[in-house]
Amino acid sequence: MFRLMMILHSVVATTLMGIGVTAVLAAGMDGMKPIAISALAGFLLAFPVSWLIAQKITHLKATQIKQQP
């Protein structure tokens, strides 16, 4: 599951970082510090989000395997 989480992290982190930077720029906080903080927050927030997604995928896959005849 760790490997799946790290693969998902690359996609989830990019998305959350982009959302954070866009929100900061839309709020009018143009400067290096707010942009860097929002990007770092998105990167760090992506770890638990990726873990939850990987856990859900693993659970669904295990459920499907049990249901096969």
N, C-alpha and C positions, 0 to 999 in steps of 0.2 A: 504494500500500500504506500510505502514511503516513496518509491520510485514514481508511482502514478501521481502522488501529491506534488512532487517536484516538477513533473511535466506540466501539470495543471497550473502550478505557481507561475510559470513563465507567461502564460496567457492571462491569468487572473491579475497578476501584478501589473502587467502592462495596461490592462483595462482600468483598474482602480487608480493607478498613477495618472493616467490620462484624464479620468474624471476629476481627480483632485486638482490637477493643474488647471484644467478648464474652469472649474469652480472658482479658484483663486483669481484667475485672470478676469473672469466675468464679474467678480466682486470688486474689481478695480485695484487689487493689491499687486501692483506690478513692481517686482523687485526680486532679487535673487533669493533672499531668505524665505519669503512666503512660498515661493515656487518649490524650493528645495525641501522645505518642511512638508508640504502637501505630497510631494513625490515620495518622500521617505515614509510618510504615514500610509500611503497606498501600498508601498512595497511590504511594509510590516503587517498591515491588515490582511494582505493576501495569504499569509501563512495559515491562519486559522480557517479562512474561507476555503482555501485549497484542500485543507485537511478534511473539512466537512463534505466537500464535493467528492473527494476520493473515497471517503467512508460510505457515502450514499451509493456511489457507483459500485463499490465492492459488495455492498449489501444486496443491491439489486441483481448483480451478476450471480451471487450465491443463491438467491431466491429462484432465479430462472433455472439454474442447474438442478435444483431440487425438484422442480416441477416437471422436468423432462421425463417422458416415460422410459 
